[in-house]
Amino acid sequence: MSMDGAVEFASQGVRERLLSGGGPSLDRMPLLRAVFDAMASQMQDSMRGLAEGAMQFVVESMTVARAGEIALETERAALVASYVGGADPEGRTIIAADRRFVFTLLEGLFGSDGSEPPYDAERELTAIETRVGLLAFSRVTNSLQAAFAALIGARFTLEPTEARSEPAGAARKSGGFSVVCRCRLRAFGAEGALLIAIPQGTLDPLRDALSQEAPKSTTATDPQWAKRMKERVTETEVTLSAVMEKSDLTLADVARFEVGQVIELPVSPTGLVALMCEGQSLFWCEIGQKDGSYTIRIDDFVDQQQEFIDDVLRG
């Protein structure tokens, strides 16, 4: 080590030196497992409307790994996506899944009852299978963000950066560390694996909040913890959007926009409007007016299974 490097290392605090030497310590972040468990629970709930039978989504393990080790794992995955978020602009949160994960999703989506052997072929994913997998990834990130907000009151944003069906090293091949959460999807006699890798730099700003003790598992619910959870969940701020119609445009179309230009939407004034929360369609509504303001009246629930199929077909 050079003299400059030794001075820089010596100037770091003891805590920082310990963390940088061997990666993040899971013992110092006991609440992180509770966050991942809450994510898995919410993810499982979100899939209930997609499948005819029961689908189980659980956290299998949580470890620490170097980026190079994660890169080797993702090279064997069928689908990989990377997300940017947090205080580290260079950090990439990786989500990867094997073929069986995607095939199990499709089994549930198209009404499998487990009476036939699960489909398992060693091949590349089709465009529709990739779209289904990425939609599931989107639900994972939404559930993870909601879990961080509910349990530690932190805004944990993840924005997609890239995705590919056959990765060529999605994780950065460097010496950095990540916390790796391995999950498993089980349904209809089949199961698939999903991996979430969050870089140390992304978690560092949250480590004080994550250092709190997770609630102990007991037969009776801790009333104080239940009250705190309820308060956290009900106080979480969300954004509601009433979407009349979406239109796909090219950058060239947008570049030709002018002030005063009228953009036609393929929708009638009497059509239903989708009420959305954090990118998830919840209700179909009728649009109206009251006291000079636009209003919407909830007409019906959104069929999650049909919406999922429509998203796949549109992709």
ChimeraX attribute file (.defattr): number of C-alpha atoms within 10 A of each C-alpha:
attribute: neighborCount
match mode: 1-to-1
recipient: residues
	/A:1	7
	/A:2	7
	/A:3	8
	/A:4	9
	/A:5	10
	/A:6	10
	/A:7	11
	/A:8	10
	/A:9	14
	/A:10	11
	/A:11	11
	/A:12	11
	/A:13	9
	/A:14	11
	/A:15	8
	/A:16	13
	/A:17	14
	/A:18	13
	/A:19	14
	/A:20	13
	/A:21	9
	/A:22	13
	/A:23	19
	/A:24	24
	/A:25	15
	/A:26	17
	/A:27	10
	/A:28	14
	/A:29	20
	/A:30	18
	/A:31	22
	/A:32	28
	/A:33	17
	/A:34	18
	/A:35	23
	/A:36	23
	/A:37	20
	/A:38	21
	/A:39	25
	/A:40	23
	/A:41	17
	/A:42	19
	/A:43	22
	/A:44	20
	/A:45	15
	/A:46	15
	/A:47	21
	/A:48	16
	/A:49	16
	/A:50	23
	/A:51	20
	/A:52	16
	/A:53	17
	/A:54	16
	/A:55	21
	/A:56	18
	/A:57	24
	/A:58	21
	/A:59	19
	/A:60	14
	/A:61	13
	/A:62	18
	/A:63	13
	/A:64	20
	/A:65	19
	/A:66	22
	/A:67	21
	/A:68	17
	/A:69	16
	/A:70	24
	/A:71	20
	/A:72	15
	/A:73	15
	/A:74	25
	/A:75	17
	/A:76	17
	/A:77	22
	/A:78	23
	/A:79	28
	/A:80	29
	/A:81	25
	/A:82	21
	/A:83	18
	/A:84	20
	/A:85	17
	/A:86	21
	/A:87	14
	/A:88	15
	/A:89	10
	/A:90	13
	/A:91	22
	/A:92	26
	/A:93	26
	/A:94	25
	/A:95	28
	/A:96	29
	/A:97	26
	/A:98	19
	/A:99	26
	/A:100	22
	/A:101	24
	/A:102	25
	/A:103	22
	/A:104	23
	/A:105	25
	/A:106	19
	/A:107	21
	/A:108	21
	/A:109	20
	/A:110	13
	/A:111	13
	/A:112	18
	/A:113	15
	/A:114	14
	/A:115	8
	/A:116	9
	/A:117	9
	/A:118	17
	/A:119	12
	/A:120	11
	/A:121	10
	/A:122	8
	/A:123	8
	/A:124	13
	/A:125	19
	/A:126	10
	/A:127	12
	/A:128	16
	/A:129	19
	/A:130	23
	/A:131	19
	/A:132	23
	/A:133	28
	/A:134	23
	/A:135	14
	/A:136	19
	/A:137	22
	/A:138	18
	/A:139	20
	/A:140	21
	/A:141	21
	/A:142	20
	/A:143	23
	/A:144	23
	/A:145	18
	/A:146	24
	/A:147	27
	/A:148	23
	/A:149	19
	/A:150	22
	/A:151	21
	/A:152	18
	/A:153	15
	/A:154	15
	/A:155	16
	/A:156	19
	/A:157	15
	/A:158	18
	/A:159	14
	/A:160	16
	/A:161	11
	/A:162	11
	/A:163	18
	/A:164	15
	/A:165	22
	/A:166	17
	/A:167	18
	/A:168	14
	/A:169	16
	/A:170	27
	/A:171	26
	/A:172	17
	/A:173	14
	/A:174	11
	/A:175	12
	/A:176	17
	/A:177	24
	/A:178	27
	/A:179	24
	/A:180	21
	/A:181	21
	/A:182	20
	/A:183	21
	/A:184	18
	/A:185	22
	/A:186	19
	/A:187	22
	/A:188	20
	/A:189	12
	/A:190	19
	/A:191	21
	/A:192	19
	/A:193	20
	/A:194	26
	/A:195	24
	/A:196	24
	/A:197	25
	/A:198	22
	/A:199	26
	/A:200	23
	/A:201	19
	/A:202	22
	/A:203	21
	/A:204	16
	/A:205	13
	/A:206	19
	/A:207	19
	/A:208	12
	/A:209	16
	/A:210	23
	/A:211	15
	/A:212	14
	/A:213	14
	/A:214	16
	/A:215	13
	/A:216	9
	/A:217	8
	/A:218	7
	/A:219	6
	/A:220	6
	/A:221	11
	/A:222	13
	/A:223	9
	/A:224	9
	/A:225	13
	/A:226	12
	/A:227	11
	/A:228	14
	/A:229	15
	/A:230	14
	/A:231	12
	/A:232	17
	/A:233	16
	/A:234	10
	/A:235	12
	/A:236	14
	/A:237	10
	/A:238	9
	/A:239	8
	/A:240	14
	/A:241	15
	/A:242	17
	/A:243	14
	/A:244	17
	/A:245	13
	/A:246	9
	/A:247	7
	/A:248	5
	/A:249	8
	/A:250	7
	/A:251	7
	/A:252	8
	/A:253	9
	/A:254	9
	/A:255	8
	/A:256	8
	/A:257	11
	/A:258	8
	/A:259	5
	/A:260	6
	/A:261	8
	/A:262	8
	/A:263	7
	/A:264	7
	/A:265	10
	/A:266	9
	/A:267	12
	/A:268	9
	/A:269	10
	/A:270	9
	/A:271	13
	/A:272	21
	/A:273	22
	/A:274	23
	/A:275	23
	/A:276	17
	/A:277	14
	/A:278	11
	/A:279	13
	/A:280	16
	/A:281	19
	/A:282	17
	/A:283	19
	/A:284	22
	/A:285	22
	/A:286	17
	/A:287	17
	/A:288	12
	/A:289	9
	/A:290	8
	/A:291	6
	/A:292	6
	/A:293	7
	/A:294	9
	/A:295	13
	/A:296	17
	/A:297	14
	/A:298	15
	/A:299	12
	/A:300	13
	/A:301	13
	/A:302	17
	/A:303	14
	/A:304	18
	/A:305	17
	/A:306	13
	/A:307	14
	/A:308	17
	/A:309	16
	/A:310	11
	/A:311	14
	/A:312	18
	/A:313	11
	/A:314	9
	/A:315	11
